[in-house]
Structure formats: C-alpha cells, structure tokens
Amino acid sequence: MTSKRPAWCFFLFLSFLFPALFSGCASSGPRLSKLQSDARSALSNANQQFLQQHPDTALHLVRQALRAHQLLGDLPDSVRDMDRIGYIEVTTGQYSRAVVWYERAELLASILRDPLLTAQTEVLSCDTEIFLQQNVQARQTLKKVRAILLPLPDSAQKNHVLAHALNSEGMLFLREKHFRKALSSFQKALSLNRKNGDSSITASNFSNIGNAELALKKPNKSREAFEKALSLDRKSGNSEGIAFDSEGLSLADMQIGHWDQALQSILAAFQIRLQQHDMEQSRKDFALFQEITSKHPVSVNTSLLQDWPIPSP
C-alpha cells in the first residue's frame, strides 16, 4: 500500500495549491468595474467548486474570469487564469491540455518580463512533468525556476513560488525513492510557507513530511506529522485533506502495530471518499481495511462495508 502514497500526496498538494493561486486575482479596490467584479466572483466560486470536488464547474468559472481579464487587457491576471486552467486540467488527468495552457501562460509572462509569473508557470509545468514521469525534464525545469528566483529580492510571492518548487522537488525525490532528500525538501517548503502564513498549504506540507517519514520507516514521526496536518485540515473543514491524513495515519499505525487506531482512521477516510464519490480511492481504502483485518481480526461482520451506502450527489 505504501507504494501508492506518492501519487495521493501529490494530488493533495494540488488541492491545497488552488486557493493559493488566487493571490494575484482581480483588483480589490473599493470601486471595481463590472468586468473586474465578474472576474473576482468567478474565481471565488471556482475555488469553492474545486474544493467541493467539482473540477468541471471550476474550469468553466475560471474560463469566465479569463475572458473578463482579456477584455480588460489585464495580462498578468490572464497568465494566472491560464495557470489555474492548466492546474485543473492536471488534476483531472488532462495533461496535454495543461501543457498547452502553461505554454500560453509562459508566452504572456515572457512578454510581460515578469520573472515571478514565469517561475510560477514553470513550476506548474514541472508538476505535470512529474505526473508524466518525465523526471529528467522535471529536474531541468526546477533548475530553471531556481535560476529565475535566485536574483530576485526576498518577498512573500517569491517565497510562495520557491516553496512550491521545493514541494515539487520533494515529490520528484519521493518518486525516485530518495526519501531523505524528499523529507528535506518538504521541511524547507514548510518553513517558507510558515513564514508566509500560508496555513492551508502548511497542512499539505505536514502531510508530505508524514509520507516521507513513512517511507523512511519512521512511523512515530510520520504519525506526528499527519496528526498536525489533520488538526489543520479539520479547522479549515477540508474534506480531501482530512481523508488523506486519515489514510496516512492508518498506514503509520500499521507500521507501529496500533491496529485498532489504524482501523478507525481508515474507516474515517473510507466514509469521506464515499461522500466524495471517489470510488477508486474508496476501493483502495477498503483494500487497506482488509489488509489490517487480515493481520488483526475483528469480531464484526466486515462484509457490510462492501455494500456501504453511497450518499446521493
């Protein structure tokens, strides 16, 4: 089961990244034009729809924001919208579409001569390359991002992009089974996000650290990290994060031998995945449940879980 964790971990990071991408959305001045107001509303609604597991609706709303920004002649926010569209395409598995949007965003960013926008687009492109297992290309892209960021003065936005790059680097190390290097990258990303006060992304950083500690066979440290992530996710009401952290806790408790706790955590995750109508992940959770009960039998009718009621949409 642990071999599946890096992919889950990466999708979790992306789910937290989406609201962070809104840092450059339309002007927040007291008097907005109709187009500016429409763009802000569309982006806010897109964020909510995405976090509620409705990527198609979110994609439609971001396209509306892009059209508004294009009519305004707002190239920086057009770049950010293209990044958002590419990002959603990645999370739904439409990698070729994502690449096209990132290429468009990179073109506009280069015309604007905005290094931070360019770096943000590049690191998102790197995420796609990691998904596609283009490890050599991903490492080259990360090198390019660092070269862009290095001469820039320290700022919250620079730290945000650098933290994203460090997280992507950690994911790449994780995929290549360089677990200690992955842990170091995740810890550096956590430090930067804490400095920026990015609490939602901090939760995903703790989850990533928990995953790396799990791979290093340090279940107690892994459990500690996942518990911190779970606490933050519960405060924000992030169901995706809660489910992911619960899955991580279950795996950590399995390594420790805390079978009852492992069962409780995976059952919590299983029910959330059903609520999300995520059948693939719920099947993985059920398989993990079966693995736990095979090592630690329980005196209940576990066959009921196979016909567990799925909530209405």
Buried (B, 14 or more C-beta within 10 A) or exposed (E): BEEBBBEBBBBBBBBBBBBBBBEBBBBEEEEBBEBBBBBBBBBBBBBBBBBEBBBEBBBBBBBBBBBBBBEBEBBBBBBBBBBBBBBBBBBEEBBEBBBBBBEBBBEBBBEBEBBBBBBBBBBBBBBBBBBBEBEEBBBEBBEBBBEBBEEBEEEEBBBBBBBBBBBBBBBBBBBEEBBEBBBBBBBBBBBBBBEBEBEBBBBBBBBBBBBBBBBBEBBEBBBBBBBBBBEBBBEBEBBBBBBBBBBBBBBBBBBBEBBEBBBBBBBBBBBBBBBBEBEEBBEBBBEBBEBBBEEBEEEEEBEEBEEEEEEEE
